[in-house]
Amino acid sequence: MVANTKSMKILDIWNSYRNVHNKMNDAFKIALSQYGVKEIPGSEHSPEVLKYFHDGGFTEIRDDETSWCSAFMCWCMFKAGIPHTGSLAARSWLNWGKQVHEAQTGDVVIYWRESLSSWQGHVGFFIRKEDLYIYTLGGNQSNSVCILKYSDKQLLGYRRWGI
C-alpha cells in the first residue's frame, strides 16, 4: 500500500518528534494523533470535538458549532500536563508561555481574524514557515483537525512553554 504525500508528511513530522521528551512536544504529538477529527454537519455533534471542550474544562458547551480552535489547544495542553489559558478565545494564547521570535515546530502560533483590532483570532501549532505562509496544525481548521497554511500577514505571535 502506498501512502499519499499528505500522510507521508504527517509521518515525517511525527517521526521527527517521537524521541523528543518534553511537555510541549508531548502536546504537539497529542495534536498530531487527532489529525482528521471532523465536525459532524447538521444537528449531530462530534463526540471527539465535544471531548476537547469537556476535558479542557468547557463543560457547558454542547455542540461542535462553537469555535473550537482554543478548546483543542487547551485539550492538548491538558493531556500533556501543561497549564492552558482556560479560555475559548484564541487571542488568550498571546498571554500564555513566553513569546518567541523564531518559531520551532510545535510552538503555539496565534493569528488575527477579520481585522488586527478585532477580538477574533485563531490558534494552533506551528509546523513551518514557507515564503509568505505559515503552516499550522490546529483544530477547527476547515471544521477539522488538519494542517493549513495561513498568511504571515495575519500573525500575532509565537509562544512557547517551559523556556
Steps between C-alpha positions, in 0.01 A plus 500: 500500500641839402432790738396832351731801523300666778517185714874474440551860616301430818709186556823698446388763754400228748830312463703817550331544839456145625825492699487853638378501860364826629147609572464739204600224262257269679220752436602520134502119467156486661376754243647295214322191633169680447566577132182447299245547782206689347180674598179323408283717272142561604336439834740224612820595681839331493577323829869561430454877465278507810778316686733795430253734668407280794846366590641851458259635760224641278226265615221744411564455125262248342565538127783492248384824338669712769845616390735234632858587402584617853309210658715262293820671617380495864424129467844424351674691781279337766582153365873587503485634857559862400291787638281659233315828465160378620344713228321433172643825360788426261672827591520391865805299390689828452535507882605136537857374530782715367513695178750374243604674180631197312242224516585132514274215397254447785493861626162668540411744222225762531334687212251782470174452311281760330728789608805562713289693753224235516466271802487203264794275429626152434754286687688183413842334495772638274625252240719715274523829318530489124513820296204714610318216677506334839391136508296429810362185664182584683140429580206663326699547182251425222287347779766241581839435656739548210794697369421819308705792384428854620634828372790628709330842486243365750762397756458640850769298670678178590504360853687219674461333839789402722772743394 
